[in-house]
């Protein structure tokens, strides 16, 4: 079985992007919990500072690109190691 590189990348990007966006919104609503989460995202994604809505949008954009590239590489490597497609 082979993976669709584009499909896997899009699915991963959407799932991670939605997760980061929702967690960022929760960080705005509950700063005690969310400040540490946004600090963690700030350590991973440059420009993400604080718990503002702008920081959540920036983190979400970084997350979508990050997950899309990471999942595309994963699917491509999987397909390379899986060998030729069987029918």
C-alpha positions, 0 to 999 in steps of 0.5 A: 500500500502506498500513501498519497503524498499530497493527501497525507500532507494536506490531512496532516496540515489541516489536523495540526493547524486546527489543533494549534488554532483551537489550543491558541483560542483556549490560551486566550480564554484561559491565560493561566493554562495557555501562556505556557502552551504559547511559550512552547509554540514560540520556542518552535515557531519564530514570531509567536509571542504572547496570547494575542489573536495575532500570535494564534494566527501566526502559530496556526500558519506556521503549524500548517506549513510545518505539518504539511512539509513534515507529512509530505516528507514522511509519506514520500519516505514511506513510499520509498521504503515500501517499494513498488506498488502492488496490484 
